[in-house]
Amino acid sequence: MDVLNAIIVLSNFVLIPALAYGSQLALGALGVTLIYGILRFSNFAHGDTMAFGAMVAVLVTWLLQGMGVNFGPLPTALLALPFAIMGTMALVLVTDRLVYRFYRKQKAKPVILVIVSMGVMFILNGLVRFIIGPNDQKFADGERFIVSVREFKAMTGLPEGLAIKTTQGLTVVVAVICVALLFWFLNRTRTGKSMRAYSDNEDLALLSGINPERVVMYTWLIVAALATVAGVLYGLDKTFKPFVYFQLLLPVFASAIVGGLGSPIGAIAGGFVIAFSEVTITYAWKKVLKYLLPDSLEPSSLVQLLSTDYKFAVSFVILIVVLLFKPTGLFKGKSV
Amino acid sequence: MSDFTRNALMFAALGGLILLTGTMQSWNSAILILNMGLISAIMALGVNLQWGFAGLFNVGVMGFVALGGLAVALVSIDPVGEAWNAGGTRIVIALLAGAGTIVAAVISYQRVAKGLNRTLVMLSILIIGFTVYRTILDPGVSAVEAVNPAATGFLGGLGLPVIVAWPVGGLLAAGAAWLIGKTALGLRSDYLAIATLGIAEIIIAVMKNEDWLARGVKNVVGLPRPVPYEINLQKSASFVERAESWGTDPVTASTIFVKLNYSLLFAVVLVVIFLMAQAALKSPWGRMMRAIRDNEVAAEAMGKDVTRRHLQIFVLGSAICGVAGAMMTTLDGQLTPGTYQPLRFTFLIWVMVIVGGSGNNLGAVLGGFLIWFFWVQVEPIGLWLMQLVTSGMAEDNGLRSHLINSAAHMRLLTMGVILLLVLRFSPRGLIPER
């Protein structure tokens, strides 16, 4: 019985939140990794692209709510998602056209492109703050819980409750759909295959008649979709605040690098590795141990390895350890 | 037009902009821009050393600046004796234990033969070490933080003159840079970027959370000053007399006098660092650095130890950022870890270096002043622009009030546009490398 309680506490506070957070990180990291694979630079503006997508979704959600449209038990933001994706697609295509294409033509060094993406980051950050302001925005609606603590207790009769938020369930489902679509696209369609070929060996791909501009365009479109979905899911699950998205850059990059830059599978694995370590290391284990250990050994402190404010440190340490011992990441990434 | 006249003209234009601020807004804000411009120029020199000389992509400037700020609190504040008695020794022992654990883990990694054994030995050292560290540290921390938490609640500093904190800030930043460089410099440039981005966040997280160190987000206020206090000047008869002879009221005169004192101090530091950077650039060492930057493989084939030279310049550049950070905290008179933001303290410095001209020290200085000037002035200019644009709209128009309220966010937008324009049309900056 105690073991069961321990498992429930663990899932409530560690497993389910980490699963949702991991899915969001994985979606973000997929975007970073695709850009790295095809365009061959680390895109510092990715966090702000996510913020932009989420912002469009917030605005459209407000519009829909104002018109009295809702999505039943699901958040209205899901209805706004397609519009947000289209908005972000337009944005990234415009930035590519105005900014990145020039350097691609010049065959500029990757580090120059990174600095250029810093400029784009400034502009997007300013743009988002300019349009929606720097404050918290709430836009989640619909049912709050799939399973609430009270229902769960009544159902099972256990003293510990389990809550699954709608946004958490939604995050995992949407992430699975996105990843499935992405892999189907990369492995089964002609365009997807040409993207992989271009990523593996640019010269060979060019020789076999692949149009690089087309590949780049499709990459940006996919990245825009992934970034928007990740941004909206994160905003639904936690909260929408432009600065938070900027800070997501670190865990997102850590996920992509831990998995191996350029490797989509790696990005997903990396996302979950980072999310689970962040949550487990900053979780106070007292409640779980109380059930597992005999009374005499019950811990007096919180058994929290690090305070939650150090979650960046966790992703960073994992990043450094992986880089030192397996420099190309868990799944063989590429190095430019 | 020779290079010299061109540069002189650009600096003269910059001086003109600051003078214009003085006459149109107020002399106080003009000198404030000058002071922060001096500090920004030093930071830009540090980043230029790393990026312009050696091509190292450091986006952790904020962390080193913050360490410099921390040094001011640790050096200049008087020690809190009660807190030291309560748990000071405990904390020191715990920190030593923590450092010992890491050293032991590294040694075991080097000594024990590769394999499962090594991993197990290292992991057990780390786990045991961490437990010991926390068991010693935690009671000490709570004891220290319990000592008069509203006013102190931390160990305090050494009680030395605040100027001493500037070199100490540099040393602190250099130490951190050495640790980071040792682990991350062998890696590729993007990885170094992410690693430095991460370490900066961690330094800020430590400063925000470890209240026993420097009060965390409760801030350390009332740091001592290297210059006289306005209030004392206003009381001094000779100063009041002199102010009246200049034809200004003593209050304004005293604030300007204090700020000018800071300007003088900062200018001395800037000139010293600038001359040193110039000498370094022209020396064989500087030429070697640029050779490594331009072609690492060739430099390595010539027998240059690339990783070591990178470590050297990474530490030097970060130390300069630390000195600048210490100066900035001295100017502010308080340490506020919550105000360190990467956009302001890392990426803005990068804009300064790129716009000024990477690889050219004079360019970095110009970029530092110029970008700081715009960073401050874009807000009033943006507000004015918005009022102009919206002047045709009705007073209660929602869009109008939104635009006017959002004018403050124009800064980030403008900085991004400036950076992209310079990169596109003048990639070598205002004063290109020679």
Interface residues (C-beta under 8 A of the other chain):
Chain A: F41 S42 V99 F102 P110 V111 I112 V114 I115 V116 M118 G119 V120 M121 F122 I123 L124 N125 G126 L127 R129 F130 I131 G133 P134 F246 Q247 L249 L250 F253 A254 I257 L261 S301 L305 S307 D309 Y310 F312 A313 S315 F316 L319 I320 L323 L324 P327 S335 V336
Chain B: G55 F57 F130 D138 T183 A184 L187 R188 S189 D190 Y191 A193 I194 A195 L197 G198 I199 E201 I202 A205 K208 N209 P342 L343 F347 W350 V351 I354 N405 S406 H409 M410 R411 L412 L413 T414 M415 G416 V417 L419 L420 L423 R424 P427
